[in-house]
Amino acid sequence: MTTIVKRYPTFDIEFVTEDSEYILRYDTEEQLTQDDLEEAIISFSVKNAMEDDSPVFSLVLLAKEEWDKVLTSNDLVRIKAIPDVTKGEPDNPYIMVGLISDVHKEGEYADGILLYRVTGRAMAKALMDFEVGVIQEVSTVITDFGWLPDDEERGLKFTNNTAAGIGKELMDKLVYEYAKYSFSSNSGLRDYLEYQFESWDEYESLADVTAFINYEGSIRQFLEDIAAKPFNELYFDFTKEGTCAIVMRPTPFDPDKWDKLRPYEITSDSVVEESFGKSDAEMYSVFVVQAPNLAEYNAMDLGVFPQFNESLIDKYGYKRLDAENRYLLTEGLSNVLESYQPGEGEDGETIPPPLYEELLEFITDNELSDEETLRTDRNSVHTSIAEEFPGLTSDMVDMVIDSVIDEDFTRDRYNVISFTTGDEELDRQINEEREASGEKLKEFTKKLFNWYCENANFYSGDLRVLGNPMFRLGSIIRYRDFERNDVWEFYLESVQHEFSFTNGYTTILGVTRGLPKNGKDRFTNMWGTSEDFKGGYLGEASLEELLERAEETRTSGNLTEGQPWSLAGGGDVAMSALNTAREMVSRPSTYTWGGGRTGSNPFASSHIRVDCSSFVWWCYYTHGVSLSGGKTGMTTDTIKKDPKFKVISTRGSGKATASTKLLQGDLVYFDTYKADGHVGIYSGGGTFIGAQGSTGIAVANMEKGYWYDKFNGHILRYGDYTPTHNPSGPSIR
C-alpha cells in the first residue's frame, strides 16, 4: 500500500431558495493558510447506496451569514467536488443534488463566526414526502375499482405495461403534475429531478393491476414496488448537468448486460485503505420466483419448479430465497383465467382426467410409446387414448403424445397437461398461455439462481480511495492490486464522499461480487447449472413419492353412501366467521376472480364482489383476525399457510376419515382448477359456504356431486380448539 499525500480540493456548494441563489466556493488548501476561518467548510459527508431509500448529505460550515435565517427545509442544494482545480473540473463533478432537511446552528465564536450543520437528502426526498392513496371514509365506497384508474387518459396505463413504462407514467402524470416545488429563476422539480427508466421489456407485461390502482404510500415506495426488485435495480445518481436522476434498469444477471457496465480502473497507488473478504451470510440453496399477478396461482401451477444445485444443499440444506415478479404472467393467461369462474357444471357431474399411473400403464401395455408408431400412425394412437380416457380433451391427448415423443412424459408434465376447467376451449387457451408464462417464470428463476448461487465465493467490503467524484453506482471497479499482483473485479453498490481537515478528501467505494483474475470465472462454476428442485435430497420422500401416497390415500378412503357428516360447532372465532358467512349468503353477490382485494371491506358494498379466498379472509377480518396475505394479497395458498390455523386433515386424506373430523367453522379445500384451488367455511351436515362462480356467496353441498368429487380431504381449524364430544352427527339430506 502506497503512502498517500493528503489532498485539499475545492468544493462548490450552491443553495437555491424560492427567490435567491447562493454559490459558495471552498478552497480547502487556502483555508489552511487563512488567519481566520470565517468562511470555511469544516467537514462533509455524502453517501449514495443502492440499498438506501435516498442518498444523504451532512455539511459542517463556518460562516458569518446566518444560514438558519436564510435557508429552510426543501431548499435546493447542489455540491460539486473538484479534486484538483489546476486540471479543471471533472467530466461530472456533482456528488449531490438534493433538498435540505435541517439547518442547525451548533455554535458561535468570536467576531461573529457561526458554526452550522446542514443535513438533507437527494431529490428523492420529494418522492419520500409525497404520499398517495385515499382516505378511509372514501375507500369503503370504491371496493370494486381503485382511486387510480387503469386508463391512459384519466389515470395511468397499467395493463400490459412494463416496470419502466409504469414508472414513466407515475413520474409524468403524478409527480411532475402534482408535486409543487418552486426555486429561483422560475425553476421547479422537473428542472432538478429526472428519470432514466429501463426494464426487461421483452418479458414484462402487467396482467393484474389491483395492487397499483389501490396503492397507498409514498411515491418513493410506489416506485420500489413497481420496479420488481431484485429483477430490476432502482437507485439514484447525479448527472453532469447538475440534476438528480432516479435510475431503473435490469439487474445485470447475464454476461451480455454485465459486459455493458461502465468500468472504472483504480490502482494500489490511489487506495488509502482496503477492507474486503468473503461471507456466506446471504447464501441460499433453493431459489423460488412467484408471479403474484392472479389470486390463487403460483409457480408450481405453471409447471415451474424451484431451482437448486445439490452442492449447495450439502452445506445449507433447504435454505430458500423467495422473490416475486408480477410482470411475468402473460396477459392471455390473466384474461382466460378471469373468464373462468369455478363452480358446478350444468349437470353437476364431471369426468376427471385419469391418474398418471393409469395413463402410463395404458401407453406402455399397448406399446403406444414406440417412436415409429407415433411417427406413422399418430391418429390411431390419439383415438386409442381418447376412447379409453374420455376425461382427456383432444388437446390434452395431443400434449400427452408430444410429451411421449419428447421423452418427457413425467408426472410433473402430466399435472400441467391434465389441468381442466370442464370447458375444452378454455382449457386449450389456458394451457397455451400457461406454457408461455411458465417459460418466462422458469427463465427468471434461473436468473435468480445465477445471481445469488455464488454469494459465498464473492468478495465484498470497502475500498477507501483518493477523493474523486467520478465513481457512479452500478458500475464495475477494476482494482489493480500491486501487492497481490492481481486485478480484482467488483460491482459498485455504494459511494461515500468524506472530507475533514484531519483526513482530507477521500471516497469510500462499497463493493460486492468481487473476484480476482479480473473476474474471468464470473460466469463459470455454478452459473447456469441449476436444476429443478423435486425433493428427496435429505432422505425425505420426493415430491413424486408424496403425490403417489396422497393419491393412494384419496382413492382408498372415499365415503360410503349414507355415512354421516359432522354437525358439531367449532371455537368462538371460527363460529363468528361462519356466522358472518351465513349473513352474507342473503346479500346480493357476484363471484369476481381477484375481487375483494382493493384494501377495503367488500362487505360494506351494497353488492359484494369477491372470490373464494377473499371471502374467507374478510369473514375472519370482520372479527379482528387478519390472515396471511393481507387486504390485497390473500389467496388460497396464503390462507392455508397461515400459522393461526391447525391442520386437522391433510390434502389427499380419505374423505371418510376427514368427514368425521369436521367442525362447523373449519376451512375446507377443494381441487378445482389446481390443487387446493377453492376454499370455503364448513357449515355442518355436509355443507359449506363459499364464493362460487355459478352462485356467488352461497351454501353448497359437499356430500355428493361436484363438490364431493372436488373435496380433497384438506381441513384447517382456527387456533387450538378441541371439541369436548364426538363431532359426528346425523346426516342432513
C-alpha positions, 0 to 999 in steps of 0.5 A: 500500500502506497503512502498517500499525500493528503489532498485539499480540493475545492468544493462548490456548494450552491443553495437555491431558495424560492427567490435567491441563489447562493454559490459558495466556493471552498478552497480547502488548501487556502483555508489552511493558510487563512488567519481566520476561518470565517468562511470555511467548510469544516467537514462533509459527508455524502453517501449514495447506496443502492440499498438506501431509500435516498442518498444523504448529505451532512455539511459542517460550515463556518460562516458569518451569514446566518444560514438558519435565517436564510435557508429552510427545509426543501431548499435546493442544494447542489455540491460539486467536488473538484479534486484538483482545480489546476486540471479543471473540473471533472467530466461530472463533478456533482456528488449531490443534488438534493433538498435540505432537511435541517439547518442547525446552528451548533455554535458561535465564536468570536467576531461573529463566526457561526458554526452550522450543520446542514443535513438533507437528502437527494431529490428523492426526498420529494418522492419520500414526502409525497404520499398517495392513496385515499382516505378511509371514509372514501375507500369503503365506497370504491371496493370494486375499482381503485382511486387510480384508474387503469386508463391512459387518459384519466389515470395511468396505463397499467395493463400490459405495461412494463416496470419502466413504462409504469414508472414513466407514467407515475413520474409524468402524470403524478409527480411532475403534475402534482408535486409543487416545488418552486426555486429561483429563476422560475425553476421547479422539480422537473428542472432538478429531478429526472428519470432514466427508466429501463426494464426487461421489456421483452418479458414484462407485461402487467396482467393484474393491476389491483395492487397499483390502482389501490396503492397507498404510500409514498411515491418513493415506495410506489416506485420500489414496488413497481420496479420488481426488485431484485429483477430490476435495480432502482437507485439514484445518481447525479448527472453532469448537468447538475440534476438528480436522476432516479435510475431503473434498469435490469439487474445485470444477471447475464454476461451480455448486460454485465459486459455493458457496465461502465468500468472504472480502473483504480490502482494500489497507488490511489487506495488509502485503505482496503477492507474486503473478504468473503461471507456466506451470510446471504447464501441460499440453496433453493431459489423460488420466483412467484408471479403474484399477478392472479389470486390463487396461482403460483409457480408450481401451477405453471409447471415451474419448479424451484431451482437448486444445485445439490452442492449447495444443499450439502452445506445449507440444506433447504435454505430458500430465497423467495422473490416475486415478479408480477410482470411475468404472467402473460396477459392471455393467461390473466384474461382466460383465467378471469373468464373462468369462474369455478363452480358446478357444471350444468349437470353437476357431474364431471369426468376427471382426467385419469391418474398418471399411473393409469395413463402410463400403464395404458401407453406402455401395455399397448406399446403406444410409446414406440417412436415409429408408431407415433411417427406413422400412425399418430391418429390411431394412437390419439383415438386409442387414448381418447376412447379409453380416457374420455376425461382427456380433451383432444388437446390434452391427448395431443400434449400427452403424445408430444410429451411421449415423443419428447421423452418427457412424459413425467408426472410433473408434465402430466399435472400441467397437461391434465389441468381442466376447467370442464370447458375444452376451449378454455382449457386449450387457451389456458394451457397455451398461455400457461406454457408461455408464462411458465417459460418466462417464470422458469427463465427468471428463476434461473436468473435468480439462481445465477445471481445469488448461487455464488454469494459465498465465493464473492468478495465484498467490503470497502475500498477507501480511495483518493477523493474523486467524484467520478465513481457512479453506482452500478458500475464495475471497479477494476482494482489493480492490486500491486501487492497481490499482483492481481486485478480484482473485479467488483460491482459498485453498490455504494459511494461515500464522499468524506472530507475533514481537515484531519483526513482530507478528501477521500471516497469510500467505494462499497463493493460486492461480487468481487473476484480476482483474475479480473473476474474471468470465472464470473460466469463459470462454476455454478452459473447456469447449472441449476436444476429443478428442485423435486425433493428427496435430497435429505432422505425425505420422500420426493415430491413424486413419492408424496403425490403417489401416497396422497393419491393412494390415500384419496382413492382408498378412503372415499365415503360410503353412501349414507355415512354421516357428516359432522354437525358439531360447532367449532371455537368462538372465532371460527363460529363468528366467521361462519356466522358472518358467512351465513349473513352474507349468503342473503346479500346480493353477490357476484363471484369476481376472480381477484375481487375483494382485494382493493384494501377495503371491506367488500362487505360494506358494498351494497353488492359484494364482489369477491372470490373464494379466498377473499371471502374467507379472509374478510369473514375472519377480518370482520372479527379482528383476525387478519390472515396471511396475505393481507387486504390485497394479497390473500389467496388460497395458498396464503390462507392455508399457510397461515400459522393461526390455523391447525391442520386437522386433515391433510390434502389427499386424506380419505374423505371418510376419515376427514368427514368425521373430523369436521367442525362447523367453522373449519376451512375446507379445500377443494381441487378445482382448477389446481390443487387446493384451488377453492376454499370455503367455511364448513357449515355442518351436515355436509355443507359449506359456504363459499364464493362460487362462480355459478352462485356467488356467496352461497351454501353448497353441498359437499356430500355428493356431486361436484363438490364431493368429487372436488373435496380433497380431504384438506381441513384447517381449524382456527387456533387450538380448539378441541371439541369436548364430544364426538363431532359426528352427527346425523346426516342432513339430506 
